[in-house]
Amino acid sequence: MAVKKSELYSSLWASCDSLRGGMDSSQYKNYILTLLFVKYVSDKYKIDDTETIIAAAQAELDEMIENADEDSVINDVLKDSGNLDKAALKKALKDEALEDDDRKVLQSLSDLVVKIDEDSKTLKDLRAALGKKTRDQYRKLSDDQCFELLLNRKWYRTIISGIYALYTAVCHRIADRVTELSDRYGQTLPTLETNVAELESKVKSHLERMGFVW
């Protein structure tokens, strides 16, 4: 028997109320906010993971096209711009006279294209679903919860990340400068003067043996 949506909501509400126990609702909502944030992170992870998969498939596709030999069948399914012509690829795969090796190459291209297209659609749906959940939840947030999200979890984190990035960049610049100065001034001035005097003496000696007098 199918469960009605109203019954499901009532059951969930009763479960939450049971978990709350004697805790005041104004405090319990902070725990719910944390759970919602964890759910958001989980959904965001799915989006990031899907983006990584798409990027990897696209990189593999681009590599196959870029590394194709001049006589490769891949060149037959490319546009003048060098991009893959999906229509030409489908048409080529339907050619019964296509050799087995060429068919395997084109099928690999087709599989990557299908994977990119399907995952791109999944990514679009995930983003839309996450955006809707976020917008729906915003209307339910109290002023204190909005303050917590915007100030503590966004602005402070952004400020700290910015400070850390600046600190890292400055440290790298200082380290590069120290290395540069160390390479440039690895020898002290007295050592350089001694070396110059020795070289000058050798040059004079060579010139004298060559008959130059001054």
C-alpha positions, 0 to 999 in steps of 0.5 A: 500500500502506497504511503500518502505524502501527508502521512510521511510528513507526519511520521518525519515530524514525529521522529524529529520531535522524538529526537528533540526530547526536552530541548527547546525548539529555538535550540533544536533548530540549530542542530537541524541547520547543521544537518541541512548544511551537511546535506548541502555539502553532500549534494555539492560533493555530487556536483563536484564529483560529476564535474571531475568525471566530465572533465576527465572524459573531455580531456581524454576526448581532446587527447585522442583528437589532438594525437590523431595521425594524419591518416587516422579515421578521426580526421574524417569526423572533425569540423574545419575548426578541429572540433568533433562533428557528432553527426559525422561520427554517427554517420561514420559508425553506420558505414558497414564498410568501415574497417574494424580498427577504425570502428573501434577508434570511432566507437571510443570517441562515441562512448566518450561523447555519450558519457560527457553528454549524459553526465552534463545532463545529470550535472544540470539536474543536480545543480537545479535540484540543489538550487531549488533546495537552497531557495526553498530553505532560505524562506524558512531560516530565522534571522539568527540562522541567516547571521550564522550562515552569512557571517560565520560560515561564509564571510569569516571563512572567506576572510580567513581563506584570503588571509591564508592565501595572501600569507602563502603568496608573501612567503613564496615571494620572500623565499624566491627573493632570498634564493635570488639574492643567495645566488646573486651574492653567494660570494662576499665582496672580499672574495670577489676582489681576490678573484678579480686580482688573481684574474687580473694578474693572469691576464697581465702575465699573458700579455707580457709574454705576448710582448705587450708592455705598459 
